[in-house]
Amino acid sequence: MEEPVPNWDFHSSTFFTDAFGNVVSLAAGGAPLANGGIDFGASAIANYAATVNGSSGAWYELRWNVQSVADSGKVFIVGARRAGSPRFLLPPVNIWARQGR
């Protein structure tokens, strides 16, 4: 499923600050990948990671990776996992999104 992101220029913007005060980098780079998803076994990379509080009160660790592609677009890979929970009960979830043609 494709969902357009309205009114955001991913080509000229390299970062923004989210509602939680985290700096979110949109430049190519970010969290290391393993088996097609975010590698939570590796250390978090500054400006490509955040910890946020969900509506249930649980804390979640977010990490992302940005890749430039041939048509001047970008691929965004975002991984999330519940902070502090046993990893075998709640494995990380990864979402891929592509901007461009």
C-alpha positions, 0 to 999 in steps of 0.5 A: 500500500502506498500513502503519499506524504503531503507537503514535505520536500524530502529532497531539500530537507535533511532533518526536522524536530518531532513533537517529542523534541527528537531531531529526525534526520532524513539524510542517507544513513542511519541505523544498521540493517540486518536481514532486511530490517533494523538491527536492534543489536547494534548501537543506536545512531544519533538523529536516527533513533528515538524513544517515545511514549505510546498511548498505552503508557508503554515506551517504544524504541524507534530507529530508522535508515534512509537510503538514496535510490537511483531516481533521486528518491529515498527509501525509509526503513523504520523499526520499532520495538517495545523498550524493556520487554522480553524480546522473544515475546514482542519482536521488533516491527519494521516498515518500509516506505519509498519516496520518489518514482 
